[in-house]
Amino acid sequence: MEDNLSIDRNYTIKDLPISERPREKLYSYGPESLSNAELLAIIIRTGHKEDTAVEVAQRILNLDNRGLPFLSNVTLEQLTDIKGIGECKAAQILAAIEIGKRINRWKADDKVKVTSPMVIANLMMDEMRYLDKEHFNIAILDTKNQVLSIENISIGTLNASIVHPRDVFNMAIKKNANSIILLHNHPSGDPQPSNEDINITHRLVDVGNLVGIKVLDHIIIGDNRYISFKEKNLF
């Protein structure tokens, strides 16, 4: 009885029917046909003696009840805590995640022109909506309102970002900004601005007017929702 259990447990992906193997499914039906665990299994390639690559991938997705979205903020240490994931496989996963973020942020070599708050919100939503701490970023714009870069200014706590006007405008000047858009997330998922959010925005707008770099908007990212200070006439 014990021998049979051991034999059953040491199977690999090659023991699965060809139509159920992740890479073969991708070849035949395209990547959109694969489950999240199967896509991740292709990245990590192999499992270990007790689990297939798909099972190891599922263990990674089970690290957090958010599943796949959790990976946008996963760390090297969290990945290598999983049996079967060493530093090499963890690095492969983190690299794939970062590529996805960059593809989502930029369209080929085209510069993104900001014509409405929704443009910035859509640009940064997937990257910022799952962060577990408040990140305060600025979008650096040129004279045509095209995005030159998105720069992180500070990382705060679960419910507060810590930002100083000096840091914001030092970066803006360094990057030759014509204007900037303030941008931060609320880990709670609710983008409703706090009194602190409103106060720091007014302060940054005033400093921007003094140094000649206009603050065009402040956008707060929630869970697939956002609030624009400009649209809400908050400054």
Secondary structure, 3 states (H helix, E strand, C coil): CHHHHHHHHCCCHHHCCHHHCHHHHHHHHCHHHCCHHHHHHHHHCCCCCCCCHHHHHHHHHCCCCCCHHHHHHCCHHHHHCCCCCCHHHHHHHHHHHHHHHHHHHCCCCCCCECCCHHHHHHHHHHHHCCCCCCEEEEEEECCCCEEEEEEEEEECCCCCCCCCHHHHHHHHHHCCCCEEEEEEECCCCCCCCCHHHHHHHHHHHHHHHHHCCEEEEEEEECCCCEEECCCCCCC
